[in-house]
Amino acid sequence: MTGDRGATTLYRPDIDGLRAIAILLVLFFHGGFRQLSGGFVGVDIFFVISGFLITGIILRETNTGGFSFAEFYSRRIRRICPALFLVLTLSIIAALFLLVPQDLQLLGRSLGGAVFFYANWHFYNHVGYFDGPATEKPLLHTWSLAVEEQFYLIWPLLFIALYHFVSRKALPYVVLALLCLSLAASQYILQKDAAAAFYLLPFRAWELLLGAYIAFLYTQAPSKIIATSFAVLGVAAIACAAVFFDAATPFPGIHSLIPCAGAALLIFAGQRSNIVSSFVLGAKPLRFIGKISYSLYLIHWPLFSFTRMTLDRDTTQGEGLLIIAVSVVAAALSWHFVESPARRAAVSFPALAGVTASAMLAIGLCGSLFNITHGLPFRVSEGTVQADAARDAGRKGDGECRAVKAPVSIGCAIGSLPHDDKYDFVIWGDSHARHLALAFSEQAAKRGLAGIIIWNAGCGPFLHDTRLSPNCAEANNRTERWIKTQENLKLVFLAGYWASYTNRFLTVTADDEPSTGQNRKHGPTGIGDTLRFLQSRNLQAVIVEDIPVFSRNVGLCTARARMFSQPEERCYTLAMSEYERSEREASEILHRVSQRFGVPLLNTAQAFCDRDACRVERNGVIFYSDSNHLNRAGAKYLGSVLRIPWPDADVKGAGLEQGAGSKTF
């Protein structure tokens, strides 16, 4: 992405053409063009190019005795920092006018990572279930710059050491061995921690080292036939990855070898004139896009991100094309007025380092200010601040949780204190079980009942289904074993984001036996096995029907509407027809399961819905932390109106308290 030209004494126009292919893949992928569902591989292509060019420089200058660490890092600073600092500064200005307080605070936290080149670690640590989508992170793309710069802090030192202590013939094989080690580690960690494999240098280094290895082969120019064949294979590999890869592809790992190998083949083939390298990649329009590719990469994502955040929706393909066009114009200006002059500037290394450090410190301080002040809330109205605060109210602990010693997945104790760690009831499920803590806790405490919520994000309470992720399967197995140890347990509430499981776990066959629906070889699955287990323990089970699910982040949408003086009703109101359409399948299945097993249903949606619509706001107070989770205010309200079928209570009377529900709005 940011490799300097000069890996050889001759300019390689095909390298700029390959850069153009890489950035165009990224642009159209981010623009929402489904035909290029694997366009994210453009970043991997950049890594290979960068490794080739930078290693070529180091190798050539070391061979001639002219390598200088000061000169090397001076070139890196002049190549990377001016355009980056410009984009970060413009992003700061835009954020002050466009972002609600929490979003500005999050931007402030990411500014430090972007300017001090640890963004990959920052975003690795903020990819959790409740950390928001990528479109809400205007500086997310700087993770790849961080990977590169971390590599180039280490690689020159390691290279020079290897150069002096390893024979010239053995050096390429050492690089190849390091490459293979990193690739193997990437594939291994992908199964354990996909985010680490994606963001962190040890598992990405092999892509840069692949480019480095090609730099050692540069003197072995292929014949024209081989060059043409390699170039065609390289294009085919990249095209295959760009078209057939998607979000479901395990990545990076071994799959990323396809586009990276394609890039390596094209770089190697370009040593000899061939139709692909000379006439396709070397075409003037592609060369131009390649020259501005660094600025284009820096600029395009903040434009996409700020636009989507302002519109509170994804951009259309037409809007995506417009953003791409604006990005190209802005990148051309940046290349002409910022990048090129900076590269040519005759500045001593101490002076350059001083100016760069000052700029980094200034931008970093802006980020700290945004973070410490919680997003400069004085910029917006009090109503905006209140709506924005709803997003964070109840994400951690949901109000009434206490530490749990029991060997369960993720748990919190509610209600009265347990005696000898023995509980009276359990709420078991995913995060839609967790957000019920405050709704259930006060009622349980009044009755002297000790309860525990056992939950895992994205893991419904489905026992023995082979299609569960390993983490979810093990979490549910632990819960099953733990329940067997509970002598006082009387009641188990099953809660989940049911609509998200209808195609995987809850499908009911013609004989009303919960199973896979399409493939009976898995045997009894889904919620059926869970209910059979509970009934075998003589435990009363209650299925908690889900709250209304919105298509947008309710609090964020409301905050933005208030910030820009736009109608806010659409943010927290869901037409009954839309609600019924989204919940119909899950509701029908749960009712059949209820009849099949004689298990009561606890309807929570009635607290928010009337005949016409569902509304999750009251007197200006927002009840959701995002599109489908209650915050503290919402859980407290639900608890005040919900008739929970506690042990020895009339389960047929479960539902809402008299006079509660939509009439209270």
Secondary structure as the mmCIF struct_conf table of DSSP 4:
data_model
#
loop_
_struct_conf.conf_type_id
_struct_conf.id
_struct_conf.beg_label_comp_id
_struct_conf.beg_label_asym_id
_struct_conf.beg_label_seq_id
_struct_conf.end_label_comp_id
_struct_conf.end_label_asym_id
_struct_conf.end_label_seq_id
HELX_LH_PP_P HELX_LH_PP_P1 GLY A 3 ASP A 4
BEND BEND1 ARG A 5 ARG A 5
BEND BEND2 ALA A 7 LEU A 10
HELX_RH_AL_P HELX_RH_AL_P1 PRO A 13 HIS A 30
TURN_TY1_P TURN_TY1_P1 GLY A 31 GLY A 32
HELX_RH_3T_P HELX_RH_3T_P1 ARG A 34 LEU A 36
TURN_TY1_P TURN_TY1_P2 SER A 37 GLY A 38
HELX_RH_3T_P HELX_RH_3T_P2 GLY A 39 VAL A 41
HELX_RH_AL_P HELX_RH_AL_P2 GLY A 42 ASN A 63
TURN_TY1_P TURN_TY1_P3 THR A 64 GLY A 65
HELX_RH_AL_P HELX_RH_AL_P3 PHE A 69 LEU A 98
HELX_RH_AL_P HELX_RH_AL_P4 PRO A 101 VAL A 115
TURN_TY1_P TURN_TY1_P4 PHE A 116 PHE A 117
HELX_RH_AL_P HELX_RH_AL_P5 ALA A 119 TYR A 124
TURN_TY1_P TURN_TY1_P5 ASN A 125 HIS A 126
BEND BEND3 GLY A 128 GLY A 128
TURN_TY1_P TURN_TY1_P6 TYR A 129 PHE A 130
BEND BEND4 ASP A 131 ASP A 131
HELX_RH_3T_P HELX_RH_3T_P3 ALA A 134 GLU A 136
TURN_TY1_P TURN_TY1_P7 PRO A 138 HIS A 141
HELX_RH_AL_P HELX_RH_AL_P6 THR A 142 PHE A 165
BEND BEND5 VAL A 166 VAL A 166
TURN_TY1_P TURN_TY1_P8 ARG A 168 ALA A 170
HELX_RH_AL_P HELX_RH_AL_P7 LEU A 171 LYS A 192
HELX_RH_AL_P HELX_RH_AL_P8 ALA A 194 TYR A 199
HELX_RH_3T_P HELX_RH_3T_P4 LEU A 201 PHE A 203
TURN_TY1_P TURN_TY1_P9 ARG A 204 ARG A 204
HELX_RH_AL_P HELX_RH_AL_P9 ALA A 205 PHE A 216
TURN_TY1_P TURN_TY1_P10 LEU A 217 THR A 219
BEND BEND6 GLN A 220 GLN A 220
HELX_LH_PP_P HELX_LH_PP_P2 ALA A 221 SER A 223
HELX_RH_AL_P HELX_RH_AL_P10 LYS A 224 PHE A 244
TURN_TY1_P TURN_TY1_P11 ALA A 247 ALA A 248
BEND BEND7 THR A 249 THR A 249
BEND BEND8 PRO A 252 PRO A 252
HELX_RH_3T_P HELX_RH_3T_P5 GLY A 253 SER A 256
HELX_RH_AL_P HELX_RH_AL_P11 LEU A 257 ALA A 269
TURN_TY1_P TURN_TY1_P12 GLY A 270 GLN A 271
BEND BEND9 ARG A 272 ARG A 272
HELX_RH_PI_P HELX_RH_PI_P1 ILE A 275 VAL A 280
TURN_TY1_P TURN_TY1_P13 LEU A 281 GLY A 282
BEND BEND10 ALA A 283 ALA A 283
HELX_RH_AL_P HELX_RH_AL_P12 LYS A 284 LYS A 291
TURN_TY1_P TURN_TY1_P14 ILE A 292 ILE A 292
HELX_RH_AL_P HELX_RH_AL_P13 SER A 293 LEU A 311
TURN_TY1_P TURN_TY1_P15 ASP A 312 ASP A 312
BEND BEND11 ARG A 313 ARG A 313
HELX_LH_PP_P HELX_LH_PP_P3 ASP A 314 THR A 316
HELX_RH_AL_P HELX_RH_AL_P14 GLN A 317 SER A 334
HELX_RH_PI_P HELX_RH_PI_P2 TRP A 335 GLU A 339
HELX_RH_AL_P HELX_RH_AL_P15 SER A 340 ARG A 344
HELX_RH_AL_P HELX_RH_AL_P16 PHE A 349 ILE A 372
TURN_TY1_P TURN_TY1_P16 THR A 373 HIS A 374
BEND BEND12 GLY A 375 GLY A 375
HELX_RH_3T_P HELX_RH_3T_P6 PRO A 377 ARG A 379
BEND BEND13 VAL A 380 VAL A 380
HELX_RH_AL_P HELX_RH_AL_P17 GLU A 382 ALA A 389
TURN_TY1_P TURN_TY1_P17 ALA A 390 GLY A 394
BEND BEND14 ARG A 395 GLY A 397
TURN_TY1_P TURN_TY1_P18 ASP A 398 GLU A 400
STRN STRN1 ARG A 402 ARG A 402
BEND BEND15 ALA A 406 PRO A 407
BEND BEND16 SER A 409 SER A 409
STRN STRN2 ILE A 410 GLY A 415
BEND BEND17 SER A 416 SER A 416
HELX_LH_PP_P HELX_LH_PP_P4 LEU A 417 PRO A 418
STRN STRN3 HIS A 419 HIS A 419
TURN_TY1_P TURN_TY1_P19 ASP A 420 ASP A 421
STRN STRN4 LYS A 422 LYS A 422
BEND BEND18 ASP A 424 ASP A 424
STRN STRN5 PHE A 425 GLY A 429
BEND BEND19 ASP A 430 ASP A 430
HELX_RH_AL_P HELX_RH_AL_P18 SER A 431 ARG A 434
TURN_TY1_P TURN_TY1_P20 HIS A 435 LEU A 436
HELX_RH_AL_P HELX_RH_AL_P19 ALA A 437 LYS A 446
TURN_TY1_P TURN_TY1_P21 ARG A 447 GLY A 448
STRN STRN6 ALA A 450 TRP A 455
TURN_TY1_P TURN_TY1_P22 ALA A 457 GLY A 458
BEND BEND20 PRO A 461 PRO A 461
BEND BEND21 HIS A 464 HIS A 464
TURN_TY1_P TURN_TY1_P23 THR A 466 ARG A 467
BEND BEND22 LEU A 468 LEU A 468
HELX_RH_AL_P HELX_RH_AL_P20 PRO A 470 ILE A 483
TURN_TY1_P TURN_TY1_P24 LYS A 484 THR A 485
BEND BEND23 GLU A 487 ASN A 488
STRN STRN7 LEU A 491 ALA A 495
HELX_RH_3T_P HELX_RH_3T_P7 TRP A 498 SER A 500
TURN_TY1_P TURN_TY1_P25 TYR A 501 PHE A 505
STRN STRN8 VAL A 508 VAL A 508
TURN_TY1_P TURN_TY1_P26 ALA A 510 ASP A 511
BEND BEND24 ASP A 512 ASP A 512
STRN STRN9 PRO A 514 PRO A 514
BEND BEND25 SER A 515 SER A 515
BEND BEND26 GLY A 517 GLN A 518
HELX_RH_3T_P HELX_RH_3T_P8 ARG A 520 HIS A 522
BEND BEND27 PRO A 524 PRO A 524
TURN_TY1_P TURN_TY1_P27 GLY A 526 GLY A 526
HELX_RH_AL_P HELX_RH_AL_P21 ILE A 527 SER A 536
TURN_TY1_P TURN_TY1_P28 ARG A 537 ASN A 538
STRN STRN10 GLN A 540 VAL A 544
HELX_LH_PP_P HELX_LH_PP_P5 GLU A 545 PRO A 548
BEND BEND28 SER A 551 ARG A 552
HELX_RH_AL_P HELX_RH_AL_P22 VAL A 554 MET A 563
TURN_TY1_P TURN_TY1_P29 PHE A 564 SER A 565
HELX_RH_AL_P HELX_RH_AL_P23 GLU A 569 TYR A 572
STRN STRN11 THR A 573 ALA A 575
HELX_RH_AL_P HELX_RH_AL_P24 MET A 576 PHE A 597
TURN_TY1_P TURN_TY1_P30 GLY A 598 GLY A 598
STRN STRN12 LEU A 601 LEU A 602
HELX_RH_3T_P HELX_RH_3T_P9 ALA A 605 ALA A 607
TURN_TY1_P TURN_TY1_P31 PHE A 608 PHE A 608
STRN STRN13 CYS A 609 CYS A 609
BEND BEND29 ARG A 611 ASP A 612
STRN STRN14 ALA A 613 ARG A 615
STRN STRN15 GLU A 617 ARG A 618
TURN_TY1_P TURN_TY1_P32 ASN A 619 GLY A 620
STRN STRN16 VAL A 621 ILE A 622
STRN STRN17 TYR A 624 TYR A 624
BEND BEND30 SER A 625 ASN A 628
STRN STRN18 LEU A 630 LEU A 630
HELX_RH_AL_P HELX_RH_AL_P25 ARG A 632 VAL A 641
STRN STRN19 LEU A 642 ARG A 643
TURN_TY1_P TURN_TY1_P33 PRO A 647 ASP A 648
BEND BEND31 ALA A 649 ALA A 649
HELX_RH_3T_P HELX_RH_3T_P10 VAL A 651 GLY A 653
STRN STRN20 GLY A 655 LEU A 656
TURN_TY1_P TURN_TY1_P34 GLN A 658 GLY A 659
BEND BEND32 GLY A 661 GLY A 661
HELX_RH_3T_P HELX_RH_3T_P11 SER A 662 THR A 664
#
